[in-house]
Amino acid sequence: MIIFLTFSFFFLYMDANAQIGVGIEQPKGILHIDPLKNTINTISSATDDFLVENTTGNIAIGNNSPKVKLDVRGATESAIGLGNTSQTAIEAEEGAIRYNATSKKIQYSNGIEWNDVIINPIEKSVFIATKNSQEVVCYTQGGVSPGTYNGMPHRTPCYLTSWTQKYNNSNDGGIFNPTSGEFTAKRDGVFTATFTFALASGMIRALPNASDNNQIEAIWRLKDSNGIEINAVKCANNFPSNSRNNTNDAGSAPAASNCTASFYMLTGQKIRPEAWIDLDPSQQKLFNSTSSGSGATLTSFYNNLTIIEN
C-alpha cells in the first residue's frame, strides 16, 4: 500500500502524451522537474528546472528550451562544475573534458592526449636586436686565448655580445639578455633564431694548405639550464682564395655570414650566437658599422639578431 501511494504521488502530473511533471502541472518536455513550482513560459522562471525535450531528447538545466544535447544556459547561476579523472585521453575518448586540479587548467581529449583549453591566446615573444659594439667573448683557446676582445680574432670561437635590443613585445616566452646575447626560454616551445654579422674589409687567410679553412662560420649553440651543450647549428660559407696575397700579405675582402635555426626548447634552456673565421692573425677585425651624428654613434646595418617564438 505504501509503495502504491508513493508511485501515485510521483506520477501526480502526467498528461495523455506520457509527459511527466514533478512540481509542475503542465510539463514542457517528456520529463520536467520544477523544484520551486514556479515555472511559467519564460526562461527566467525556469532557473531551477530540469527538462528532457519531447522529440530531440535534449536536456535543459535552468531553462525550458534546450537547443543542444545539454543546455545549461539560464538567466542566472548557469556555471558548470567540472571534475578531474584518472582516465587517459584514449580511455576517455575524443571530446571528453576535465578540470586538472594539478595544473589548474581545463583540458580536452583529442583521443590521444589531454590538451589544455587556452582561454586567452598566448602572445608569442619576439625579440629584435642590433650589434652596435665591437665586443666579443671568446670562450676557448684558438688563435687567441679565452677572453673579451674588441673585434673578431683569428680562428677562435667567440660569442657575439653587447647587443642593443630594438624590439621586445613580451617576456612571457623567454628573456633575451642584450649584454651576453643569450636567450632563455620561459616555457616549452619552438623558437626560430637568426643572426647576421659583417666585418670590415681586411685580410682573410686563404693559404693553399690543409691547415687553413676558407670558411666563415655563424653558429647557434643550445644549452640546458646548467650550461651543458645539447645541440648546435653551424651555418658556414667560404670566401675567395685570392682574398690574401701569399707573397706580400696584401689583399682585402669583407667577411660576413648568417645563421637561422629552429629549436624545440624546454623551460630554462638557452641559445647564444657565435662566430668563427680564419683571419689575419696579427689583429682582430672590427665589425662593419657606420658612424653618424655628432657623437659618432655606431649604427649597425649588418649585425642583427631576431628570435621568434613559434
Beta strands, then each sheet from edge to edge (+ up, - down):
strand 1: 13-14
strand 2: 20-22
strand 3: 31-33
strand 4: 50-52
strand 5: 59-61
strand 6: 70-71
strand 7: 97-100
strand 8: 105-109
strand 9: 114-116
strand 10: 126-130
strand 11: 135-138
strand 12: 147-150
strand 13: 158-160
strand 14: 164-168
strand 15: 174-177
strand 16: 182-185
strand 17: 189-198
strand 18: 216-223
strand 19: 229-237
strand 20: 256-265
strand 21: 270-277
strand 22: 290-292
strand 23: 297-299
strand 24: 304-309
sheet 1: 1+ 2- 3- 4+ 5- 6-
sheet 2: 7+ 8- 9+
sheet 3: 14+ 10- 24+ 17- 20+
sheet 4: 12+ 11- 13+ 21- 16+ 15-
sheet 5: 12+ 11- 13+ 21- 18+ 19-
sheet 6: 22+ 23-
end
